Amino acid sequence: MTSARHLRALVESHVSGDDQRFFSVAMQAAATEARMGRGQFAQELRSLIDAAKAKGSSLRREATAVPISRPSGDLASLLSVSYPKHRLGDLVLDEPLRDQLRRVIREQRHAERILEHGLAPRRKLLLVGAPGTGKTLTAAVLAGELGIPLFQVRLDGLLTKYLGETAAKLRQIFDATEHTRGVYFFDEFDAIGSQRGLTNDVGEIRRVLNSFLQMIEQDRSHGLIIAATNHPEILDYALLRRFDDVLHYSLPNSSQVTTLLKARLSGVTVAKIPWAKLSKVALGLSYAEIHRAAADVRKEALIAGRKRVSTADINRALRERQDVAGRLKRLA
C-alpha cells in the first residue's frame, strides 16, 4: 500500500499549491504500487496524473507561483517548457544504458528518503552519442517518468556576442532550477563546454565555461540538469567530474533496428517481412533516421490508399535514408 510518508507529502503539496511536488510524489506512489505487484492500480494512478497535467492546471499554477513563462528578465527567451508523456518503454536501448536510466528514475522517486540519510540522488547527467541516438528523447522520458516539466535551454538565446551577457543568462537558468523542479536540458552542450585550451577558443566562451563549472558545482536544487553532446572529444575535462553519470549512446544494432521498425510500422499491415535482411540495410542509420524511414513508408501507404506495406516499400525508404545520410557525411 502507499506509505504514510507519501500520503503526508501529497497532502502537504496540495495545501501549498505545489503541483510539481504533488505530481512527483504521486508518481513515486504509483511506482511503489507497481513494485508491490499492483500493476493495474499503478497504471490507473499514472493515467490520472497524465490527465490532470493535460488539463493545464499545473501550467496555470506554475505561471502564478514561479512565472517561468513571464520572467522578470529574459528567461522566457532562454527556456522552452513542455510536459512530456514519454515512458522508458518508448526508448530502444542497450540494456546497460537502460539500467542506468532506471537507476536515475529510481533514485529520483526515492529522493526524499535518500536525502534524509545525507546522500544525494543522481540528477546531473551527461549524454554522449551521435545525432539521432535518443539523447533528446531521454530528457523527455525522464520528465515523463517523474511527472515534472522539461525545460529545454535555447542556445540561440543563451549565447550572445556581448561580454558577460551569456554568463549572466546562464545564472538566470540556474536560479530557475532553485525555484522550479524540472528537467533542464542543455542540448549541443559542446557550444559552451569545449576545452579551454582549444586554439580557436575565445575569451568569452572560456568565461562562460568557468561560470558553468562553478554554477553546476554549487547547484543544490532538486531538478535534473542534463547536458547532451555529439562531440565529447572537445568537452573540457573538468566537466566530467561535475556530472553524476555519463551515459553513452550508440547507433542501433540489427536486433534494435528490427524492434524499432516493428514498433513504428505497427499501425499498418505487414506480412512475411524479412526483418533480419532489412536490418542489415539499415545498419549505420540512427534511431531518428529509421523512425523517419518508417514514417515515409506509412505516409506513402496512406497516400496510395493501401492498408498493407511490402518489403520493397521498407527497403526503398531505408536506402533513401542511407543516401541522405551519406550525402550529409560528405558535406560535414
N, C-alpha and C positions, 0 to 999 in steps of 0.2 A: 504493500500500500504506500501511497505518497506520504513522506515523512512529515512530522510536525514542523520540522525546520522549513520545509517547502511551503507548508500552509501559512506559517507565520510570515515568511518572506513575501508570499503572494498578497496577503492582507496589507502588509506594510507598504508595498509598492503601489497597490490600488489606492490606499488612503492618501499617499503622497502624490498621486498622479503620474508616477514614473512608469510609463508604458513599456519602455525598453527593458527595465528590470523585471517587470511583470511578465513579459513575453519570454525573457531569458529563463526565469525561474520555472515558468510553465513548461518550457522545453526540457528543462532538467527533470521535472516531474514525469514527463512523458518517457524520457529515457529510462528512468527508474522503473516505471511500469513495464517497459519492454524487457528490461533485464530480468524482471520477476516472472516473465512468461505471459504477461497480459498484453500481447501484441495488438489485439484488436482495439482495446481501450486506449493504448498508446497512440495508435493511428488516429483514433477519433479526437484525442486531445490535439494532435498536430494539425488536423483538419480545421478544428475550431480556431486555433491560433492563426492559421493562414487566412481563414475567413475574416477574422477580426482585423487583421492588418490590411486586407484587401478593401475594407470599408473606408480606410483612410483615417480612422480615429487616431492612430498613432502619429500619423503625419501632422494632423491638426494640433495635437497636444505638443508635439516636438517643436512646432513653429512658435508656440507660445512660451514653452519652458526654456528652450535653447534655440534661438532663431537662426539656425543654420542657413535657411533659405533667405533670410533678411538680416545679414550680419551688420555689425556697426562699421566694419571696414569693407574690404573687397573679398571676403571669404566666399561669397557666392560665386565668384569667378574662378575660385580655386578648387571647389569640390562639387561633384555631381552626385546626387543621392538616389538610391533605389532600394527596394525591399525584395530581394530575390526569393524565389520559392524552390530553388535547386536543392537537391539532396546528393549525398555522396554516391548513390547509385547512378547518378547521371554521368559520372566520370568513368572512363575506361582507362585503368591504370595498372602498372605493375603492382603486385601485392605488397612489396616492401614500402612503396610510396603510399599506398592506400592505408597501410598500418600507421605510417607517420601522421597522416591526416586524422585517422581515428583517434590517435593519442592526443592530438591537439584538441579535437572536439570533446573528448572525454575529460581532459583537464579543465577546459573552459566550463563544462557543465557542472563540474565539482570545484569551481574556483573558490567559492566561499569556504569550503572545508579545507582546501589546500592552504589558503591564506591564513586561516585560523591557527595553523601549525607552523607559521613562519616560513612557508615555502611559496614559490611563485609559479603559476601555471604558464605553460608555453603560450606566447602571444606575439612574439616578434619573429617573423618568418621571411626568409629569402628564397624566392622561387627562381630556379635556373633552368633554362632549356630553350630549344629552338622555337621560333614563332609557330603558333597553332598547336602546341602540345598540351594545352589545358591550364595554363597558369592563370589567365583571367577568369576562367570558369571555376577554378579552385577558390578564388576570392569570393565569388558568388555562392558557391556551395557552403563555405564556412559561414557566411552571413545567413544563408537559408537554414542551415542546421541549427544555428544558435538563436535564430529569431531576432537578429539585430540588423540595422541598416548597413548597406555597403556604400562607403564614401570613396569615390574614385578621384584621385588627385589629378587635376588638369594641368599638365606641364606647360601648356601654352599660356596659362595664366600665371603659373609659378615663376617661370624663367623670364627675366627681363634684362634689358641692356643697361639698366641703371645700377650703379654700385650700391650695395647694401639693401636694395629693394627685395631681391629674391630671398635673402636670409630673413628679412622681416616677415615676408609672406609665409615662409616656412614656419616661423614661430606662431603665426595665426593658426596654422593647421594643427600643430602640437597642442596649442591652447584648447582647440576644439576637442581633442581626444580626452582632455581632462573633464569636459562637461557632458559629452555625449558618447556613450558606449557604442561602438560600431566597428566594422572592418574598414580600415583606412588603407587604400590600395595605391601604391606608387608603381605604376607601370613604366616600362622603359627607364628603369632606375639608373642605368649607366649614364644618363644625361646629367645627373648630379653626383653620381657615386664613382666616377672614374678616378684612377690613380693620380695622386697629387704630383707625381714626378713625370707625367707624360709631357713630351716636348711640345705638343700643341695645346697644352692646358693654359688657361688664363687665370689671372688672379682672382676674379670674381667667382669662378667655379670652385677654386680651392677654398675660398672663404665659405661658400655655400656648403661644401662637403664637411668642412670643420664644424660648421654650425649644426649640420645634421647629426654628425657623430656625437656632439655634445648633447643635443636635444633627445636623441633616442637613448642615450646613456642615462639621462636624468628622468626620462619618462616613467611615471608610476601610475598611469591610467589603467583602466580595466578593459580598454578596447584592444583590438588586434591591429598591429602595424605590419603590413605585408608589402614587400618590395619584389618586383619581378624584373628579370633582365634576360636578354638574348645573348649578351656578351659578357659572361662572367670574368673573362680573362683581363678585362680592363678595369674591373672594380678595384677600389682601394682595399688593401689587405686588412686595414684597421676595421673595416666594416664587418668582417666575418664574425669577430668575437662579440659584436653588438647584437647579433641575432641568436635566438634560442635554437633555431633549426635551419638548416639549408636543405631544401627539397629539390632534387634533380629530376627533370622531366625529359623524356626521350621520345623519339618517333615510335609509332606503334609497330609491334611485330605482327607476324602473319595471323596468329590467333586473335590478337586485339583488332586487327583490320576486319576479320570476319565478324567478330562481335559487334563492332561499330556499324558495319554495313547492314547486318540483320536488324539492328535496332532502328537505324534510320530509314529502312525500307519496310518497316512493319506495317505501314499504312496502305501498302499496295500488295497485290498477289504476286508471289514469286514461286516458281516451281522448277525443280531439278536444276538448281543453280550450282555450278561447281565452285563453291566458295574458296576452297584451297587454291584453285587456279587463279581466281580473281584476286585473292590476297597477294599473290606474287606480283600481279600487275600494279598493285597499289603500294608496294614496298618503297619507302623513301618519301612518301607523302605524309603530311602531318594530319592530326585528327581533324583540324579545321578544313583541310583540303578534301579529305574523304567525306566529311559532312557535306561540303558543297557539291561534290560529285553525286552523292545520293539525292540531294535536293534537286539537282539538274535532272536526274532520272525521273523523279516523281513529277516535276513540272512538265516534262515532255509527255509523260503518260496522260496527265490531266488535259493538256492542250489537244492531244490526239484523240481524247475520249476513250483511252484504253484503261482497263482495270488490271491488266497484267503487264509486268515488265520482264524482259528477257535477259539472258546472259550477255547478248550483244549490246543491249542498252547500257548495262552497268559497265561493261568493258570499254565501250566508247567514252563514257563520261570519265572514267578513271584515266584513260590515256590522254584525254583533253587536259585534265588536271596535271598530268605529268609534263605535258608540253608547256603549259603555263608556268609551272614551277621551274622547268629547265630554262626558259627564257628569262625569268626573274633572276636566277642564279648567274646567268651570263652577264646581266646588266649590273649585278652587285659588284 
